[in-house]
Amino acid sequence: MKRPSFGHGVLVALGIALAAGAAFVSLAPFLGGMTSLRLLVPLMVLAYLLCLLRRSTETETTGRITTLVLWCAVSFAAWLLAPPFPVYVMLHAGMLWLVRSLFFHSSPLSALLDLGLTALGLSAATWALGRSGSLALATWCFFLVQAAFVAVPSRPGLQAAGPLEPGDEAFESARRRAEAALRQLFTH
């Protein structure tokens, strides 16, 4: 599959925001506001994860299926334990970050940059919700910031490293094999 683009992320953000807003307006009178939110948060993240996994360059489907099963188990446990709502949202955002880091980033630094992007998205969503009171706008802001994950370099800092010393090729080769083994371990 082709790696996601920023434009793809914007369209996904728009679709999820519109669907979440409409679903909340439809469900809240019957289930109550908080129950509707606790139902919609994992559904929004699941929709985003399915779009991400569909665009992943990972060729093995076993890793995708395992990821979705583990995500569903953690999400179900969070539903049953019912932590405070901000913790519930951060848990789902953290799971989203973890899946994205495993499937799209190849270094710890790029994963940390992506974590910062996730935190920025949560901040933008909180700000939008506080200013407008609109779930659709808060969802749009969160996922719009998440669309920028494609700008996070997969291996930051390597371009400016300069020429390798004679003994560094063996180290680089071993490091690449170790990273590939870790990526395979976590995605299969």
C-alpha positions as CSV (number, residue, x, y, z in Angstrom):
1,M,0.0,0.0,0.0
2,K,0.9,3.6,-0.4
3,R,2.0,5.6,2.7
4,P,-0.7,8.1,3.8
5,S,-0.4,11.7,2.7
6,F,-1.4,14.9,4.4
7,G,-4.3,15.3,2.1
8,H,-5.5,11.8,2.9
9,G,-5.3,12.6,6.6
10,V,-7.3,15.8,6.1
11,L,-10.1,13.9,4.3
12,V,-10.1,11.2,7.0
13,A,-10.2,14.0,9.7
14,L,-13.2,15.6,8.0
15,G,-15.0,12.3,7.6
16,I,-14.5,11.3,11.2
17,A,-15.4,14.7,12.5
18,L,-18.7,14.9,10.5
19,A,-19.6,11.3,11.5
20,A,-18.8,11.9,15.2
21,G,-20.8,15.1,15.3
22,A,-23.8,13.5,13.6
23,A,-23.6,10.4,15.8
24,F,-23.3,12.4,19.0
25,V,-26.4,14.5,18.2
26,S,-28.3,11.3,17.3
27,L,-27.2,9.2,20.3
28,A,-27.0,11.7,23.2
29,P,-30.8,12.0,23.7
30,F,-31.1,8.2,24.1
31,L,-27.8,7.2,25.8
32,G,-26.9,10.4,27.5
33,G,-24.0,12.7,26.7
34,M,-21.2,10.9,28.6
35,T,-22.2,7.4,27.5
36,S,-22.3,8.6,23.9
37,L,-18.9,10.1,24.2
38,R,-17.4,7.0,25.8
39,L,-18.9,5.0,22.8
40,L,-17.7,7.4,20.1
41,V,-14.1,7.9,21.2
42,P,-13.1,4.3,20.5
43,L,-15.1,4.2,17.3
44,M,-13.4,7.4,16.0
45,V,-10.0,6.0,16.9
46,L,-10.8,2.6,15.4
47,A,-11.9,4.3,12.1
48,Y,-8.6,6.3,12.0
49,L,-6.6,3.1,12.8
50,L,-8.3,1.2,10.0
51,C,-7.5,3.9,7.6
52,L,-3.9,4.0,8.8
53,L,-3.4,0.2,8.7
54,R,-4.9,0.1,5.2
55,R,-2.3,2.5,4.0
56,S,0.6,0.9,5.9
57,T,3.5,-0.4,3.8
58,E,3.7,-3.5,6.1
59,T,3.1,-6.5,4.0
60,E,2.1,-9.1,6.7
61,T,-1.5,-9.1,7.6
62,T,-0.8,-11.0,10.8
63,G,0.7,-7.8,12.4
64,R,-2.4,-5.8,11.4
65,I,-4.8,-8.4,12.8
66,T,-2.8,-8.7,16.1
67,T,-2.7,-5.0,16.4
68,L,-6.5,-4.7,16.0
69,V,-7.2,-7.5,18.4
70,L,-4.9,-6.0,21.1
71,W,-6.4,-2.5,20.5
72,C,-9.9,-4.0,20.9
73,A,-8.9,-5.7,24.1
74,V,-7.4,-2.6,25.6
75,S,-10.4,-0.5,24.4
76,F,-12.9,-2.9,25.9
77,A,-10.9,-3.0,29.2
78,A,-11.0,0.8,29.3
79,W,-14.7,0.8,28.7
80,L,-15.3,-1.7,31.6
81,L,-12.9,0.1,34.0
82,A,-14.4,3.5,33.1
83,P,-11.5,5.8,34.1
84,P,-12.2,9.5,34.2
85,F,-13.0,10.8,30.8
86,P,-9.7,12.7,30.2
87,V,-7.8,9.6,31.1
88,Y,-10.0,7.6,28.8
89,V,-9.3,9.9,25.9
90,M,-5.6,10.0,26.6
91,L,-5.5,6.2,26.7
92,H,-7.1,6.0,23.2
93,A,-4.8,8.7,21.8
94,G,-1.8,6.9,23.3
95,M,-2.9,3.6,21.6
96,L,-3.2,5.5,18.4
97,W,0.3,6.9,18.8
98,L,1.7,3.5,19.6
99,V,0.2,1.9,16.5
100,R,1.4,4.7,14.3
101,S,4.9,4.5,15.8
102,L,5.1,0.8,15.2
103,F,3.8,0.9,11.6
104,F,5.2,4.2,10.3
105,H,8.3,5.2,12.3
106,S,11.7,3.5,12.3
107,S,13.5,5.3,15.2
108,P,12.7,6.2,18.8
109,L,13.3,9.9,18.0
110,S,10.6,9.9,15.3
111,A,8.2,8.1,17.7
112,L,8.8,10.8,20.3
113,L,8.2,13.5,17.8
114,D,5.0,11.7,16.9
115,L,4.1,11.6,20.6
116,G,4.5,15.4,20.7
117,L,2.2,15.6,17.7
118,T,-0.4,13.5,19.5
119,A,-0.2,15.7,22.6
120,L,-0.5,18.8,20.4
121,G,-3.6,17.3,18.8
122,L,-5.2,16.6,22.3
123,S,-4.4,20.2,23.2
124,A,-6.0,21.5,20.0
125,A,-9.1,19.4,20.6
126,T,-9.4,20.6,24.2
127,W,-9.1,24.2,23.1
128,A,-11.6,23.8,20.4
129,L,-14.1,22.0,22.7
130,G,-13.7,24.7,25.3
131,R,-14.1,27.6,22.9
132,S,-17.0,26.1,20.8
133,G,-18.5,23.3,22.7
134,S,-18.6,21.3,19.4
135,L,-17.6,17.7,19.4
136,A,-17.3,17.8,15.6
137,L,-14.9,20.8,15.8
138,A,-12.8,19.2,18.6
139,T,-12.6,15.9,16.6
140,W,-11.7,17.8,13.4
141,C,-8.9,19.7,15.3
142,F,-7.5,16.5,16.8
143,F,-7.4,14.5,13.6
144,L,-6.3,17.5,11.5
145,V,-3.2,17.7,13.7
146,Q,-2.7,14.0,13.4
147,A,-2.7,14.3,9.6
148,A,0.7,16.0,10.0
149,F,2.3,12.8,11.2
150,V,3.4,12.2,7.6
151,A,5.8,15.2,8.1
152,V,7.7,13.4,10.9
153,P,10.9,12.0,9.4
154,S,11.1,8.3,9.8
155,R,14.8,8.6,10.7
156,P,15.5,12.1,11.9
157,G,19.1,13.3,12.1
158,L,20.6,10.8,9.6
159,Q,20.7,13.3,6.7
160,A,23.1,15.6,8.6
161,A,25.4,12.9,10.0
162,G,28.1,13.2,7.3
163,P,30.3,10.5,5.9
164,L,30.7,7.2,7.8
165,E,34.0,6.2,9.4
166,P,35.5,2.9,8.1
167,G,34.2,0.9,11.0
168,D,30.7,2.5,11.1
169,E,29.3,0.5,8.1
170,A,29.2,-2.7,10.2
171,F,27.6,-0.8,13.1
172,E,25.0,0.8,10.8
173,S,24.2,-2.6,9.2
174,A,23.8,-4.2,12.6
175,R,21.6,-1.4,13.8
176,R,19.3,-1.6,10.8
177,R,19.0,-5.4,11.3
178,A,18.1,-4.9,15.0
179,E,15.5,-2.2,14.1
180,A,14.0,-4.5,11.5
181,A,13.8,-7.4,13.9
182,L,12.1,-5.2,16.5
183,R,9.7,-3.9,14.0
184,Q,8.9,-7.4,12.9
185,L,8.5,-8.6,16.5
186,F,6.0,-5.8,17.2
187,T,4.0,-6.0,14.0
188,H,3.6,-9.7,13.7
